[in-house]
Amino acid sequence: MKSIRLRPGRERSLLHRHPWVFDGAVDKGRADAGETVRVESADGRFLAWGAFSPASRIRVRAWSFDEAERIDHAFFARRIQAAVAARQALAIDSDGLRLVHAEADGLPALVVDRYGDTLVAQFGAAGVERWRETIADALLQATGCTRLYERSDAAVRQMEGLEERCGWLRGGGEPDDTGVTIREHGWRLTLDVARGHKTGYYLDQRDNRARFAALVRQFGAQRVLNCFSYTGGFSIAALAGGAREVTSVDSSGPALAHVGEHVRLNGFDAAASRTVEGDANRFLRDALAAGERFDAIVLDPPKFAPTAASADRAARAYKDINRLALPLLAPGGLLLTFSCSGGIAPDLFHKIVAGAAMDAGVDADILQRLHAAPDHAATLFFPEGDYLKGLVLRRR
Ligand code: SAH
């Protein structure tokens, strides 16, 4: 077994059960891509078993902090079973859910979502890449699913020196047979595991879509605007909550094509739904100039700040859209505003939105603070997992 020796004082994060070792912390030791290594402190004490990533700044990702644990087939079977059992305990009201949330489930860089009887996996680093076949078998075994689609096309793979890879890894039949329908809060939603964003759908917003439906109903919101709508999950929530009219804005035409399908599938009036393909910022500006008013607005933009380093530019982008959206609210209107940037902490996001409200001359009450659904586990030891934050505001 190869050992990786850390520089003096660099054992702290592993001692706090944080699973990453950055390249600058390594004093000596090398291994092949994904090989299991023993990580030890400068004085030779065991810290963790981990997977070595020669090309990545995150040089080692820890598998286990238990010296007695072996990293073998049984290890992956155990971790995957535990992740699946944890989801069962959550009793999620949907057959679309995240089964494995990487570091938070003790399987760094592995994301697995389940859509009905179809699994979708993303292998994001050298460690899980090396154990790919073992992981695929363990996933089928733990879930009873027979098809597993691989979506290893996330940008992070480049930083790991890994090529993109997509396609059926287990079962699946025809390469093009990649459309699935799920039930979320009783709504029927379609997605394509090969062509959709991420693994096909934004499961992290599941509970917030249900909350939105309840809020629309509670406050009797009639005109709703869903910016960065993707396939219209929040739009369906608005209609389910009794909205009379919902506008979905997204820059992706293929994503918007699902919106009309969802309206039909769920038995809503087609005339109640409008889609606009284009830049949401531009849409907000035009709506403001035209003197439009909405009873509820959702702002769920893409990750403006993938890293802490880009937080400044991202902060301006978040502020801009919130500054434009707030004055579009009718008095008593609701704004659900989100950031899924790991680099923007919840308190910073709050400040950004407050600054936007100040500039817009709009006051609002905070009704709720929102996070990712609990199958996107966030653990105490891995704060980076808590990336999605949102506020429910009500204009005064
Ligand atoms: N709320 C959605 C998820 C939104 S993800 C849900 O519940 O499923 C972010 C979306 O923003 C993506 O669909 C992406 O296509 C879109 N997007 C990215 N940049 C955009 C822009 N400048 N204007 C409008 N949409 C944009």
Boltz pocket constraint, residues with backbone or C-beta under 6 A from the ligand:
constraints:
  - pocket:
      binder: B
      contacts: [[A, 197], [A, 201], [A, 202], [A, 205], [A, 227], [A, 228], [A, 229], [A, 230], [A, 231], [A, 232], [A, 233], [A, 234], [A, 249], [A, 250], [A, 251], [A, 252], [A, 255], [A, 278], [A, 279], [A, 280], [A, 281], [A, 300], [A, 301], [A, 302]]
      max_distance: 6.0
